[in-house]
């Protein structure tokens, strides 16, 4: 076995041994090392304000208003362009965020600890579907939901996870692949397991028992007659919200995947991809043995299904850190585990199997944690080798949401996207130096 | 050779999918194998890959 093949086996072994556990929740600027008051994190590789896409700009505008640094979009845009706000990739801070991935200093974040290798990873709270900050929307409805998430949801689940003594996210992913999820675009099972694990502790929290408090409320009157006219407890609001949002678990899953990818990073001679991420303008990758260097090229527009009233003409280019799931062998790589996903992103169940099968061509291992029942429990294809991508001319398959290209609108569909081949060729050239 | 065309044809097609599609449209059993030259046939990339074996 060559020294590169050995290095890749070491890197993928480290990736699969990583054991990310959700241990806490905290305010970004208090818990993410290096986070500060004028720093806004975003998805994907580095980008300046003038090159940001509509949805990323929208999320930054919303974040600035949310932080109280501007009263309206006009003021926020001016501030963003002034240079007073610093922008940096979430990945530079061991953080990941879906779609725009905007993480502001006072937002509350999941904290995951890698119990095997040590270290922490972070991700913000998932807001649900439709018109949300991560898709670039920033009206009052969006900002009020963020306030509820930070002021009610986060403190309740913080208390709950402490009572639970941590939640093993890797185990939840493994089980959910047996229940029809891919762990990226379909998270009905992961979220169900997430709720099942944390619910008893949510019910036990002191915060959850409160019915009167000075914070935004979640209207549960559409959940049941029972809640009409009266105030629900914070615990009821939290659990109803979790149930209403299949993506509740996604951000914690992404932070878990970031933990696994980090474990594989920095292995000398390894040609494995340890970061894939998009900012809505560029697609970027980083490789285990080439340090912090990004290889970037213009991001493609996803091919998928659109919500009523929208078409491909409305779509922004690929955006988000959620492709960290494919980086460690789930998401599009585990599509065969989730044939029902084709209702959401297009194609047929046979396509889902084909997608997974194709990914074995460009990876170095079958995952020993994540497997697919319908493929005789074969491990998911894991550890993308830059050499194989270039040699076989096969790029990773990614399941993704589709954002509207204009700021302030939100999600318009979901589909499949491929990264540009150029970034793997550039990485190959660097590796050969 | 002539005998070949008197029997039912079963074809393995490699590379360009269009040939497989045409035969399928005529009712021929075809197994298509997706194949393309390594590294898109680019000599520079092939030499880099050789260096990274």
Interface residues (C-beta under 8 A of the other chain):
Chain A: X2 X4 X271 X387 X390 X391 X392 X393 X425 X428 X429 X431 X432
Chain B: X36 X38 X39 X40 X45 X48 X49 X51 X52 X53
